Amino acid sequence: MKFSRVASSAFLVAAVLAALAPLRARADVGLTLPPVIDEARRGAHLGDFVLVPSISLEGRYNSNVFRQDSREGRSEAGILTIRPGFKLANPTPSWLKLTWDASLDLNFWFSKDKNATKQGRVAADTSLRAEFLTRSVVGFFIADRFVRSVQPRNYSTTARYDRNFNQAEAGLQVRPGGALEFDLSYAYNFELFDSFKDGNRMYHQARLIGTWAFFPKTSLYLDADWRYQDWSVTKLGYRANSMPLRAVVGVRGYITKKIALDVKAGYGQGFYKKGSDIQTFIGGASLAFKPTPFTLLDIGYARDFEDAAYYARWYTADTVHLTVKQQLVRRVELEGTVSYAYLAFASLTPVPGDIPGFVTLAANQTNRHDNALSAKASVSYSALRYLSLKVGYELDAIFTNFRLDGVGSGGAVTRDYGGFKVHQVFGEITVLY
């Protein structure tokens, strides 16, 4: 049995909105496959710029819309998505380098569960970055990223966790020599939910990135990131304002013409204003190998900490990943990715006052530990300059023994489990110019 709408959001949504994020965050060593043969012919030329408009039609099956544990039942659904979008860039920049891409999702849900059919309709994703004076000693950039995501709750209901996130950033770039570059930036970020005010937050972010290319294709770098984070609602044990700091040094580059490596190590601390703090090693290593120009293997490990926000304030994530990509006849691309993360949450004894309406509240573990698994496989085919096809499979899962038990003011006993498993298959057809 699920908790009330407020109670269930207290911890399981952490696994959905936060715990899976580290699985997709990994070192990027810079090796890529060549573009498909039709890519260079696409787009409308507008002076120095190339505009590539597109519209996609996607059909998707979701085996567990509300991410419920198997003991709680599940709701499956089909989703039809219409996705118009565009990409705009100037491939040969002079004093200005600009990239802008955007897409809009219109979702239509089909399910025997009427709550599933009333989930969010509109999602969006747009990213803009403009770099000025790219060849000068001193330059600057401005950037903005906005994402509206459609996210059902973790039990069958018409209520949703639909979320709006925006990052507005500006920075200064200094190139004192051909091999040195320093980027200093500031970003203002906000995260607002349509109908879940407890999740709203904002944070200021300052970042310094320094690189020294001591070889033509190998660089030493420093990456320091500091944030001032403010939650609209703070709760002892569940979320608190903080000033997290991360700083790493690393080396990125080619070992041979076919092998590239990224290794980094550093320190992270949460600086939470209330409750327990986190001080930990962060870093990782990623190795990429291209045995042929059309084959790419990427394997790596990363460690970081994240703001859990909805249960135990913070957690550490130790993540490993493996990616395999293969291109055939410059038109077909096969890709498979598997990521696993071990999540260790801060020690916490739940307090009923943090979740209104409960006389008693208890977790079966003081120290929660989760195992998060993500897997993706896809095949894409550039059939023509104007037509692209794609089919794929996705798995997202949290494996854990964690559960939360409570007794409400009316005496009802409720139990919420922390695990779930979601399978998705999809097919997409894209028309583009």
C-alpha positions as CSV (number, residue, x, y, z in Angstrom):
1,M,0.0,0.0,0.0
2,K,1.3,3.5,-0.8
3,F,1.5,6.5,1.5
4,S,-0.4,9.6,1.0
5,R,0.5,11.9,-1.9
6,V,2.8,13.9,0.4
7,A,4.4,10.9,2.1
8,S,5.3,8.9,-1.0
9,S,7.1,11.9,-2.4
10,A,9.3,12.0,0.6
11,F,11.8,9.4,-0.6
12,L,11.0,7.4,-3.7
13,V,11.0,10.4,-6.1
14,A,14.6,10.8,-5.0
15,A,15.4,7.6,-6.9
16,V,13.5,8.9,-9.9
17,L,14.6,12.5,-10.3
18,A,18.1,12.3,-8.7
19,A,19.4,8.8,-8.3
20,L,19.4,8.0,-12.0
21,A,21.2,11.2,-12.9
22,P,24.7,10.0,-12.0
23,L,24.2,7.0,-14.3
24,R,24.3,9.3,-17.3
25,A,27.1,11.6,-16.0
26,R,30.5,10.3,-17.0
27,A,33.8,11.4,-18.3
28,D,33.9,12.4,-22.0
29,V,37.2,11.6,-23.6
30,G,36.2,13.3,-26.9
31,L,36.2,10.3,-29.3
32,T,33.1,10.1,-31.5
33,L,32.0,8.3,-34.7
34,P,31.9,10.3,-37.9
35,P,28.6,11.8,-38.9
36,V,26.3,9.8,-41.1
37,I,26.8,10.4,-44.8
38,D,23.6,12.5,-45.1
39,E,24.5,14.9,-42.3
40,A,26.6,17.3,-44.4
41,R,23.8,17.7,-47.0
42,R,21.1,18.6,-44.4
43,G,20.0,22.0,-43.5
44,A,19.1,25.4,-45.1
45,H,22.0,27.8,-45.4
46,L,21.3,31.2,-44.0
47,G,24.6,33.1,-44.6
48,D,27.1,31.6,-42.3
49,F,24.4,29.6,-40.4
50,V,22.8,26.2,-41.1
51,L,19.3,25.6,-40.0
52,V,18.1,22.0,-39.7
53,P,14.3,21.8,-39.0
54,S,12.7,18.4,-38.1
55,I,9.6,16.7,-37.0
56,S,9.4,13.3,-35.4
57,L,6.7,10.8,-34.6
58,E,7.5,8.4,-31.8
59,G,5.6,5.4,-30.5
60,R,6.7,4.1,-27.1
61,Y,5.6,1.3,-24.7
62,N,6.2,1.9,-20.9
63,S,5.8,-1.2,-18.7
64,N,5.6,0.7,-15.4
65,V,4.4,4.3,-15.8
66,F,4.4,5.1,-12.0
67,R,7.6,3.2,-11.2
68,Q,6.0,0.9,-8.6
69,D,7.5,-2.0,-6.9
70,S,6.3,-5.4,-8.1
71,R,4.4,-5.9,-4.8
72,E,2.4,-2.7,-5.4
73,G,1.2,-3.5,-8.9
74,R,2.0,-1.6,-12.1
75,S,0.3,0.4,-14.8
76,E,1.5,0.0,-18.4
77,A,0.9,2.5,-21.2
78,G,1.5,3.4,-24.8
79,I,2.7,6.9,-25.6
80,L,2.5,8.7,-28.9
81,T,4.8,11.7,-29.2
82,I,4.9,14.4,-31.9
83,R,8.2,16.2,-31.6
84,P,9.0,19.3,-33.8
85,G,12.4,20.8,-33.4
86,F,15.4,22.4,-35.0
87,K,19.2,22.9,-34.9
88,L,21.0,26.1,-35.7
89,A,24.8,26.6,-35.9
90,N,27.6,28.3,-37.9
91,P,30.0,25.5,-38.8
92,T,32.9,28.0,-39.6
93,P,32.7,30.7,-36.9
94,S,34.8,33.8,-36.9
95,W,34.2,36.2,-34.0
96,L,30.9,34.5,-33.1
97,K,30.3,30.8,-32.5
98,L,26.6,29.9,-32.0
99,T,24.7,26.7,-31.4
100,W,21.0,26.5,-30.7
101,D,18.8,23.5,-30.6
102,A,15.2,23.0,-29.4
103,S,12.4,20.5,-29.4
104,L,8.8,20.3,-28.2
105,D,7.1,17.1,-27.2
106,L,3.3,16.6,-27.4
107,N,2.5,13.4,-25.6
108,F,-0.7,11.3,-25.9
109,W,-1.1,8.5,-23.4
110,F,-3.1,5.2,-23.9
111,S,-3.7,2.8,-21.0
112,K,-6.3,0.8,-19.1
113,D,-5.4,2.9,-16.1
114,K,-7.3,6.2,-16.5
115,N,-4.7,8.0,-14.3
116,A,-2.0,7.1,-16.8
117,T,-4.0,8.7,-19.7
118,K,-4.0,12.0,-17.8
119,Q,-0.3,12.4,-17.4
120,G,1.6,15.4,-18.7
121,R,1.0,16.5,-22.3
122,V,3.8,19.0,-23.1
123,A,7.6,18.6,-22.6
124,A,10.4,20.8,-24.0
125,D,14.1,21.0,-24.3
126,T,16.2,23.9,-25.6
127,S,19.8,24.9,-25.4
128,L,21.6,28.0,-26.6
129,R,25.2,28.9,-26.4
130,A,27.0,31.9,-28.0
131,E,30.7,32.4,-27.8
132,F,32.1,35.9,-28.7
133,L,35.7,36.8,-29.9
134,T,36.6,33.1,-30.2
135,R,40.0,33.8,-31.6
136,S,41.0,36.7,-29.2
137,V,43.0,36.6,-26.0
138,V,39.9,37.6,-24.1
139,G,36.4,36.4,-25.1
140,F,33.1,35.7,-23.4
141,F,30.0,33.5,-23.7
142,I,26.4,33.4,-22.8
143,A,24.3,30.3,-22.5
144,D,20.8,29.1,-21.5
145,R,19.3,25.7,-21.0
146,F,15.6,25.1,-20.4
147,V,14.0,21.7,-19.8
148,R,10.4,20.9,-19.1
149,S,10.0,17.2,-18.3
150,V,6.9,15.1,-17.9
151,Q,7.2,12.9,-14.8
152,P,4.4,10.8,-13.4
153,R,4.3,10.2,-9.6
154,N,5.4,7.0,-8.1
155,Y,1.8,5.7,-7.5
156,S,-1.2,5.7,-9.7
157,T,-2.7,9.2,-9.6
158,T,-3.5,12.1,-11.9
159,A,-1.1,14.2,-9.9
160,R,2.3,14.7,-11.5
161,Y,5.9,15.7,-10.8
162,D,6.1,17.7,-14.1
163,R,9.2,19.9,-13.7
164,N,10.7,23.0,-15.2
165,F,14.4,23.6,-15.0
166,N,16.4,26.5,-16.3
167,Q,20.1,27.4,-16.2
168,A,21.2,30.9,-17.4
169,E,25.0,31.3,-17.6
170,A,27.6,33.8,-18.6
171,G,31.3,33.6,-18.5
172,L,34.7,35.0,-19.4
173,Q,37.3,33.2,-21.5
174,V,41.0,34.1,-21.2
175,R,43.6,32.6,-23.5
176,P,47.0,34.0,-22.4
177,G,48.9,31.6,-24.7
178,G,48.2,29.1,-27.4
179,A,48.1,26.2,-24.9
180,L,46.4,27.9,-21.9
181,E,42.8,28.7,-21.4
182,F,40.7,29.8,-18.4
183,D,36.9,29.9,-18.3
184,L,35.2,31.7,-15.3
185,S,31.4,31.6,-15.3
186,Y,28.3,32.3,-13.2
187,A,25.0,30.6,-13.6
188,Y,21.6,31.1,-12.0
189,N,19.5,27.9,-11.9
190,F,15.9,27.3,-10.8
191,E,13.8,24.1,-10.6
192,L,10.1,24.6,-10.3
193,F,7.4,21.9,-10.2
194,D,3.9,22.5,-11.5
195,S,2.2,21.0,-8.4
196,F,4.9,19.8,-6.0
197,K,6.1,23.0,-4.2
198,D,8.3,21.0,-1.8
199,G,10.6,20.3,-4.7
200,N,11.2,23.9,-5.7
201,R,14.7,25.2,-5.4
202,M,17.2,27.7,-6.8
203,Y,20.9,27.9,-6.8
204,H,23.7,30.2,-7.8
205,Q,26.7,28.5,-9.4
206,A,30.3,29.7,-9.9
207,R,32.7,27.6,-11.9
208,L,36.4,27.8,-12.9
209,I,37.8,25.6,-15.7
210,G,41.5,25.8,-16.6
211,T,43.2,23.8,-19.3
212,W,46.8,23.4,-20.4
213,A,47.4,21.6,-23.7
214,F,50.9,20.4,-23.0
215,F,50.6,18.2,-26.1
216,P,48.5,19.0,-29.2
217,K,45.8,16.4,-28.2
218,T,46.5,16.0,-24.5
219,S,45.5,18.5,-21.7
220,L,45.8,19.0,-18.0
221,Y,42.7,20.6,-16.5
222,L,41.2,22.0,-13.3
223,D,37.5,22.1,-12.7
224,A,36.2,23.8,-9.6
225,D,32.4,24.2,-9.0
226,W,30.7,26.0,-6.1
227,R,27.0,26.5,-5.5
228,Y,24.7,28.3,-3.1
229,Q,21.5,26.3,-3.0
230,D,18.2,27.4,-1.5
231,W,15.2,25.1,-1.1
232,S,11.7,26.7,-0.9
233,V,10.8,24.2,1.9
234,T,13.5,22.8,4.2
235,K,12.9,19.7,6.3
236,L,15.1,18.3,9.0
237,G,16.6,15.0,7.6
238,Y,15.1,15.4,4.2
239,R,16.5,18.6,2.6
240,A,18.5,21.5,3.8
241,N,20.1,24.6,2.2
242,S,23.8,24.0,1.3
243,M,26.9,25.3,-0.4
244,P,28.4,22.3,-2.2
245,L,31.9,22.5,-3.5
246,R,33.6,20.2,-6.0
247,A,37.1,20.5,-7.3
248,V,39.0,18.1,-9.5
249,V,42.3,18.0,-11.4
250,G,42.7,15.7,-14.3
251,V,44.4,14.8,-17.6
252,R,42.5,14.1,-20.9
253,G,43.9,13.1,-24.2
254,Y,45.1,10.5,-26.6
255,I,47.5,7.7,-25.6
256,T,47.6,6.5,-29.2
257,K,45.7,7.4,-32.3
258,K,43.1,4.8,-31.3
259,I,43.0,5.1,-27.5
260,A,42.0,8.1,-25.4
261,L,41.9,8.5,-21.6
262,D,40.3,10.9,-19.1
263,V,41.4,10.6,-15.4
264,K,40.4,13.0,-12.7
265,A,40.6,13.2,-8.9
266,G,39.5,15.7,-6.3
267,Y,37.4,16.6,-3.3
268,G,33.8,17.3,-2.6
269,Q,31.9,18.7,0.4
270,G,28.3,19.6,0.9
271,F,28.5,22.4,3.5
272,Y,24.9,21.7,4.6
273,K,23.6,24.4,7.0
274,K,21.8,21.8,9.1
275,G,22.3,18.1,9.9
276,S,25.1,15.8,8.7
277,D,27.6,16.9,6.1
278,I,29.4,15.0,3.4
279,Q,33.2,15.2,2.7
280,T,34.4,12.7,0.1
281,F,36.8,11.9,-2.7
282,I,35.3,12.5,-6.2
283,G,36.7,11.7,-9.6
284,G,36.9,8.9,-12.0
285,A,38.5,7.4,-15.1
286,S,37.2,6.7,-18.6
287,L,38.9,4.9,-21.4
288,A,37.8,5.0,-25.1
289,F,39.1,2.8,-27.8
290,K,38.4,3.0,-31.6
291,P,39.7,-0.2,-33.2
292,T,38.3,1.0,-36.5
293,P,37.1,4.5,-37.6
294,F,33.5,3.3,-37.3
295,T,33.7,1.4,-34.0
296,L,33.9,2.9,-30.5
297,L,34.2,1.3,-27.0
298,D,34.0,3.5,-23.9
299,I,34.3,2.1,-20.3
300,G,34.7,4.0,-17.1
301,Y,34.1,4.7,-13.4
302,A,33.1,7.8,-11.6
303,R,32.4,8.8,-8.0
304,D,30.4,11.9,-6.9
305,F,27.8,13.0,-4.3
306,E,24.4,14.4,-5.0
307,D,21.7,16.2,-3.0
308,A,19.1,13.5,-2.3
309,A,16.6,16.2,-1.3
310,Y,13.7,13.8,-0.6
311,Y,15.3,11.3,1.7
312,A,18.4,11.6,3.9
313,R,19.7,14.9,2.4
314,W,22.6,13.5,0.4
315,Y,24.0,10.3,-1.1
316,T,27.3,9.2,-2.7
317,A,27.2,7.4,-6.1
318,D,29.9,5.0,-7.4
319,T,29.1,4.5,-11.1
320,V,30.5,2.2,-13.8
321,H,29.5,2.4,-17.5
322,L,30.1,0.6,-20.8
323,T,29.2,2.0,-24.2
324,V,29.6,0.3,-27.6
325,K,28.9,2.1,-30.8
326,Q,29.2,0.8,-34.4
327,Q,28.5,2.5,-37.7
328,L,27.7,0.6,-40.9
329,V,27.9,1.9,-44.5
330,R,27.8,5.5,-43.1
331,R,24.1,5.2,-42.6
332,V,23.3,2.7,-39.8
333,E,24.4,3.3,-36.2
334,L,24.1,0.7,-33.4
335,E,24.6,1.8,-29.8
336,G,24.4,0.1,-26.5
337,T,25.0,1.5,-23.0
338,V,24.9,-0.1,-19.6
339,S,25.4,1.8,-16.4
340,Y,25.4,0.7,-12.8
341,A,25.6,2.9,-9.7
342,Y,25.9,2.0,-6.0
343,L,24.1,4.7,-4.0
344,A,24.8,5.2,-0.3
345,F,22.5,7.6,1.6
346,A,23.3,9.6,4.7
347,S,22.2,8.0,8.0
348,L,18.7,8.9,8.9
349,T,15.9,8.0,11.4
350,P,12.6,9.3,9.9
351,V,10.7,11.9,11.9
352,P,6.8,11.9,11.5
353,G,6.8,15.7,11.6
354,D,8.7,15.7,8.2
355,I,5.7,13.9,6.6
356,P,2.5,15.4,8.0
357,G,-0.4,13.1,8.9
358,F,1.6,10.2,10.5
359,V,1.7,9.3,14.2
360,T,4.7,6.9,13.7
361,L,7.1,6.6,10.8
362,A,10.0,4.1,10.6
363,A,12.4,2.9,7.9
364,N,13.8,-0.7,8.0
365,Q,17.3,0.7,7.4
366,T,19.0,3.6,9.1
367,N,21.6,3.6,6.3
368,R,19.8,3.2,3.0
369,H,21.7,1.6,0.1
370,D,20.4,1.3,-3.5
371,N,21.6,-0.3,-6.6
372,A,20.6,1.6,-9.7
373,L,20.8,0.1,-13.2
374,S,20.3,1.8,-16.6
375,A,20.6,0.1,-20.0
376,K,19.9,1.4,-23.5
377,A,20.1,-0.1,-27.0
378,S,19.2,1.5,-30.3
379,V,19.5,1.2,-34.0
380,S,19.2,4.3,-36.2
381,Y,19.1,4.5,-40.0
382,S,19.7,7.5,-42.1
383,A,17.5,6.4,-45.0
384,L,17.7,9.6,-47.0
385,R,18.8,13.2,-46.5
386,Y,15.2,13.9,-45.5
387,L,14.4,10.7,-43.5
388,S,15.8,9.0,-40.4
389,L,14.5,6.0,-38.6
390,K,15.3,4.7,-35.1
391,V,14.2,1.8,-32.8
392,G,15.4,1.1,-29.3
393,Y,15.0,-0.3,-25.8
394,E,15.5,1.2,-22.4
395,L,15.7,-0.2,-18.8
396,D,15.7,1.9,-15.6
397,A,15.7,0.1,-12.3
398,I,16.3,0.6,-8.6
399,F,17.1,-2.5,-6.6
400,T,16.9,-2.1,-2.8
401,N,15.6,-3.7,0.4
402,F,14.6,-0.3,1.7
403,R,11.0,0.4,2.8
404,L,9.2,2.9,4.9
405,D,6.3,2.0,7.3
406,G,4.0,4.3,9.0
407,V,0.7,4.7,11.0
408,G,-1.6,7.5,10.1
409,S,-3.6,9.6,12.4
410,G,-6.6,7.3,11.6
411,G,-4.7,4.2,12.6
412,A,-4.2,2.9,9.0
413,V,-0.9,1.1,8.5
414,T,0.9,1.9,5.2
415,R,4.1,0.6,3.6
416,D,6.1,2.1,0.7
417,Y,8.9,0.2,-1.1
418,G,11.9,1.9,-2.6
419,G,12.5,-0.2,-5.6
420,F,11.1,-0.3,-9.2
421,K,11.8,-1.6,-12.7
422,V,10.8,0.0,-16.0
423,H,11.1,-1.4,-19.5
424,Q,10.5,0.7,-22.5
425,V,10.6,0.0,-26.2
426,F,10.2,2.7,-28.9
427,G,10.2,3.4,-32.6
428,E,10.7,6.8,-34.2
429,I,10.5,8.3,-37.7
430,T,12.0,11.7,-38.3
431,V,11.5,14.0,-41.3
432,L,14.2,16.7,-41.5
433,Y,15.5,19.1,-44.1
